[in-house]
Amino acid sequence: MQSLFPLFKVDRMLMRVVVGVLALHFVSLLKGEEKLFTEAPDWSVLDPFQKKITKSKFCKLLNEVYCPRKSWYSSWIEILNDRARIRKTGKLDSWYDLVFNNKENEGSKFDFNKTFLNTRIALDPGHIGGKYSLMEGRHFSIGEDPPVREGEICLMVAKNLEEKLKAVGAEVFLVRKINEPVTKNRPEDFTKEATSWLENRNSQIGEKFSKEQKLKLIQNRKEVLFYRLSEIHSRARLVNERIKPDLVICLHINAAPWKDPDYPSLVQRNDYHVLVNGCYMGGEIADDFQRFEMIHRLLNGWHEKERLLAEEISYSFSKRTGLPAFVYKGPNAVKVGKVPGVWGRNLLANRIYSCPVVFLEPYVANSIEAYQHIQMGNYQGRKLVLGKLKKSIVEEYAESVFLGLKNIYGQSNL
């Protein structure tokens, strides 16, 4: 969800400084601080994939899904006749050689269990909600209306969907069960790292900030390290080490930027889209952690399952909500398949969860239609929303996902 500033006046100059510096946090923060939360990549993990994938399939996935511009990966991945050479670290001339399968039959056919029975599904309600929603930028209010908190809505959707999936035999796990962090860390635990980050920027770029600006930047950095990196890495450990699911569904709600953050007004646009992992851009693939994770996902063959599930859920959202599919315009996403609304993006959660991940971004929370729908609460039955009879947004969201999954998993045991 796009960060939404709540309704209060801010120091516009200070906010421009904070936003301008933090706009690069996905690249600079991951490069500088991912090591706080995970060990250096162990490239030997890829050894079982030696001679398992053909050159044509590797190149197809690399160029069409994971890194659609050769200029982004050419310094880091060399494609030879019999192997791919992948640079292990940007600091040393050290390479990992992945030998291709020389039989161009693409190996075994893609397949997976297509019944709910014995399928382990983890539902990951986006963000934290509660008292953390303002900090996350996933909170806004209009006038005297109750605030919209993305994390809380997503948890309600997860619990609704959990009931539906358990009723048909799936094993279901909530990654977050309450509106509290999964991580045990809090922003104050990252004071040292945030202060060091700002000092490094001052020395490298020569930026000069007032005392007030420095305090604000350090506080923002501490918060981002807490709710973005520490929280998602904690969820990843839970998913990868304890739950070990066949599939993770990340539940979010999208939002559009305010035209004027000082005087927010609801927007007309309301749409949906569904994401799978892909589109590692140049600055991302240059990062040792992200480059390893990209290759690891590619070789595990998770993309085919992600795409199939994403397409069915996209169809379901279109049918159940009547919303149009969102279309990306920039280089940070790649169109996947032919079904509208399905895109590849490189996000922390859909990268470090070690299984297929489908990441959902339906509705535009600050649109006229979605906002009214949200304000009506989690009601039973149907009510008029701008002249249309609709189930609650929680029920509509959960039902759209469930019916999309049912088209894949529900054919053999329902």
N, C-alpha and C positions, 0 to 999 in steps of 0.2 A: 504494500500500500504506500502511495506517495505520502511523505510526511505532511501533516496538516498542522499549522500553527493555530493555537487556540485564540479566542477573542480577547486580546489585550494589546495595549500599545507597547511597542518595543523601540529601542534605540536603533534606528534604521542603519546608521553607519556601523555600529557594533554588529548588528545582525548580518550585514553584508560581509564583514570580515569573517565572522564565524562560519557562515554558509560557504563563502568562497574557499576557506581553508579546509572545511570538512567535506567539500564536494569531491575531493580526491581521496577521501578516507578509505574507500573500498580497495584501492590499489596500494596507497602508501601505508595504510594500517596493516593490511595483510602482509605486505612485504616486511614491515618492521616488527610486527608483534604476533604473527601466527605462531611463531616458535614458543610463545608463552603458554600455548594451549595444546601443543602436539609435538611429537618428536620429529626429527628430520626424516624425510622420506627414505624408506627401506626398499631400494629398487629390486632386491632379490625376491620381493613379493610377486614380481612379474614373471619369475622363472617358469612357473607352470604353464605359462602361455607361449613358451617357445614352440615354434612350428605348428601353432594351432590356428593361426589366421592367415589368410592369403594376402598377397600384396594388394590385389584389387579391392578386397573388402576393407582392408585397413585404410587405403587411400580414399575410398568412397566415404567412409564414416568420418575421417579426418576432414576432408574437404567440403562435405555437404552438411555435416552436423556440428562437429566439435570445433573446428577452426576454419571458417569458410574463406579466409584470405591467406594465400601462401606467404605473403609478405609478413604476416603475423608470426608464422612458425618457422620460416626458412632458416633463421639463425639458431633454432633449437632442435629441429628435427630434420634429418637427412634421409631421403628415401633412395635406397640403392636397389639393385635388381633382386637381391635375395634377403634383404633385411632393412629395418629402419634403425637408424642411429639417433638416440635421444640424449641430448645433453643433460647430465644429472645435476649439475650445479653451474650457476653463472660465474662462479669464482675460479673454477678449475677446468682444465681441458679434460674432463672426465665424461665418458659416454656409456650409455647402456645400449647394447646391441640386441634387438628383437628380431630373431630369424623367422622369416615367413614360411608358411606351408606352401610348397611348390606345386601342389595339386590344385588347380583352379576349379575345384568343385564346391568352393565355399564351405567345406566341412559339413558337419551335421546340421540338420534343419532346426530352426528356432522353434522351441516349444516350451510350454509350462503348464502347470496344473490349472485347469479352467473350471474348477468348481470351488464354491465357497468353503466346502468342507476341508479342514486341515490347512487352509490358507491363512497365514499370519499377516494381519494388516495393522500397521501403526498409523494412528491419526495424530497429526502434529498441529495443534491449534496455534496459529501464528501469533507472535509477540507475547506479551505478558499480561497486559491489562491491569485492572485495579489501580492502585496508587502509583503504578509505574507508567501508566498510559501517556501522561503528559510528557514525561522524560523521553519516551520512545518516539514522540511525535505522532502517535496513533490515537489522537483524542481531539475532538473539536466540539464546539457548541454554538448554537444560534439562538441569540436572545435568552429567554428563560427556559428553553427546551432542555430536557435531559441530555447530557453529553453523549456523543457517539464514541465508543471505545472499541476499536477493532479487536483487541485481544479477548474481550469479554464475549463479543458476538461469535467469534470463531470457536470459543470453548463451548458455547451453547450448541453450535452446529455440530461439533465433534461428538458431544454427548448424545444428540439426536441420532446422528449417523451410526454411532456405536450400537445403539439399540437395534436399529434396522439390520445391521450386518450380523450381529450376534443371533438374531432371530432366524437367520438362514444358514447358520452353522459356521460362520467365519470366526477365527480367533482374533479378537480385536484388543488393541492396547492404546491407551491415551498417553502420549509423550508428556503432556502437561494436563493435570487434573483439576487444578485450581488456578486462580488469578494471582499466582506467585511465581517467582523465578525457579527454574530447575537448578541453576547454578547456585553454589553456596557463596560465591563472591558477591561483593557489592561495589559501587563506584569508588568508595574510599580506598579499596584494596589496590587501586591502580594509580594512586597519586604519583608514585615514583616514575612509572612508565609514562604517564601523561606529561609530567614536568620535563622529563628527559626528551620527549618527542618535540615539545615546543622549543627547548634549548637548541636541539639539533637543527630545527627549521631556521631559527635565528642565525645560527652560525653558517649554515649552508646557503641560505637564500638572502640573508641580510634583512629580513623583515623586522620592522620596529613596531612594537605594540605598547599601548599605555598599560598601566598596572591593571586597570579595570578589564581591558581586552585580554590580557594574559590570564587573569583569573577565570574569565568566561571561557576562553579556549581550553584551558586545562580542565575545567569542570566538564565541558562537552566531551572532551577526549576520554575522560574517566568514565563517563556515562556510556559512550559508544563501546568502549572496551568491555563494559559490564553487560549491557543488554544485547549487543550485537555479537561480539566474538565469544565471550565467556559463556553466555547463555546458549548459543547455538552449538558450541563445542561440547557443552555439558549434555545437551540433548543428543548429540551425535554419539557420545559414549554410552548413553542409555540405550539408544537404538542399536548400535553396533555390537555392544558387549552383553547386553541383558535381553533385550526384546528379540533381536535377530529376526526381523520380519521378512516376508517375501515382497512387501511393498510398503512404502510410506506415502501417505497423502498429506501434503502440507496445505492447510486451510487458511486462506487470507481473504481480505476484501480490498479492492483497489480504491483509489481516489485520484482526483484531478487537482493540479495546482490551483490555488486561489489566484484570481486575477489581481487582487489587491489584498495581501495578508492583513493589512490594517482594518479593512472593511470587507470581510468575506461575504460573498453572495453565492448561492447555490448555482451549479452549472447545469446545462441541458444534457450533456453527454452522459450516457449510461450504457455500459457494455460489459463484456466478459472476455477472458482469455485463459488458456491453460498452457503451462510451461513444462518442458522436459529439460534435462541438462544439455547444454551445448553452447556454441558461440563464445569460445574463449578468445578474447581480444589480445592484441599485441602485448600490452602491459601485464595482462593476466598470465599468459603463457610464458612470459619471461620470469615469472615467480616460480621458484623451485617446487614449492608445495603444490601449486595449482597445476603445473605442468605434469607432475607425477599423478595427481588425482585424475586429470583428464585422460591420460593413457590408461590408468587403472580401470576407469569406467568404460572406455572404449573396448578394452580387451575382455571385460566381463560380459559384454553383449547385452547390457541392460537397456540400450536404446530402443531396441525393437519392442520390448514389453512396455516401456514408457510411452512410446508413440502410439501403440495400439490402445492402451488404456486412456491416454489423453484424448485420442480421437473420439472414442465412445463417450467420454465424459463431456467433450465439447458438443457433440451432437445432442446429448441430453440437456445441457444448459440451454442450447439454442431452442429446443422444443419446449422445455418447461418454463423458461423465463420470457421467451420472445425477444431477448436482447440480441443486438448485433455483435459480431465478433470484432474485437479490437485488432488494429493493424499497426505494427511497429514501423516507424519511419527511419530510425537511426541504425547505427552499426552494432548496437549492443544485443541484437536478437537476430536469429535466422529462422526463416519459415521452415517448418518441418512437415513433410507430407502434404497432402492436398486438401485436408479438412480445414475449413476456416477456424481461426482462433487458436491453433496449436503452434507454439513457437519454442525455439531452443534458446535458453539463457543460462549463463553461468552465475549461479547464486550460491552462497555459502552452504545453505541447507541441502540443496539438490546436488551439491558436489561432494560433501563429506559424509553423507549417510550412505553406508556401504550396501546398497541395494537399489532396485528401481525406485525412482521418486517422481511423483506427479504433483506439481505445484499449482494451486488454483488461485486465480485472481478475478472472481466474478464481482459484478456490480461496481458502481462508482459511488462511494459512500456519500460524497458531498454533491451528488446530483439531485435535482428536484424530486425525481421518482424514487430513488433508493432511500433518500433521507426520510421522506414521508413513510415509506415502507418500514424503515428501521424504527421510527418514532412510534409506530403502532404496536410495537412489542411482539412478544412470542405468543400470539393468540392461537386459539383453536379454530378449525374450520376455515372459511373464506370471508374476506372483507373487501370492500371497495378501496382500491388504491388508484387514485387519479382516474376513476371511472372504470377500472378493471377489477373483476373479482379475483383475489389472490390469496393463497395461503400465506402465513407469516414468512418473513424473509429467512428465518432460521429453518423452517420446514421446507420451503422451496429450495434452499441451498442444499440441505441434506438429501432431499429426495432426488435432486438432479444428479448428485454424485452417486447415490445408491443405484439409481436406474442405469446410469452409465456403466457401473461395475457389474450390474446384473446382466447386461448384454454380453459380458465376457465370461463371468464366473457362474452365472445362474442357469446355464442351459442344461446342465447335467443333473442337478439335484434340487430343482424347484418344480 
